[in-house]
Amino acid sequence: MYFDDLLDSCETVQSAQHLQRQLSDLLVMVGFKLMRFSAIKPVMIEDIPVEDRPPALEIAKGELPEIKTLGVTWEAEKDVFAFQI
């Protein structure tokens, strides 16, 4: 199995944290590592090692990045997807 990017959504911070832990644990068991993890809530990112976050992410400054995945840009600050035709 191989995939490059994963986009998901959860109703609560707690359910998102649970999903992140489950995915990380599952991926480690098969030799993968969850990387470039981002979220719209800084509390979701605080426990993620810096090397596993997107390079432009600086939660101390309160800035959320625009992340491009699968040809779509996710603007985390606004929580919207954008793409160019």
C-alpha angles and dihedrals in degrees: 000000000000132000131164105204138015127197120190140161133211134191096229139025089242093055090047091051090049091050091048091052093046093049093047092050093046094048093048089055090059096041101263131117126215106235139172091030114180138170140174092245115069090211087066091057102041094084094046112098112251092241089059094053127087111276095243095050115115108166092176088068092046091241121143118198135231105243123199116211132162090354092304126106117221112204099204095190091060095027092228135128121230133184138176124232 
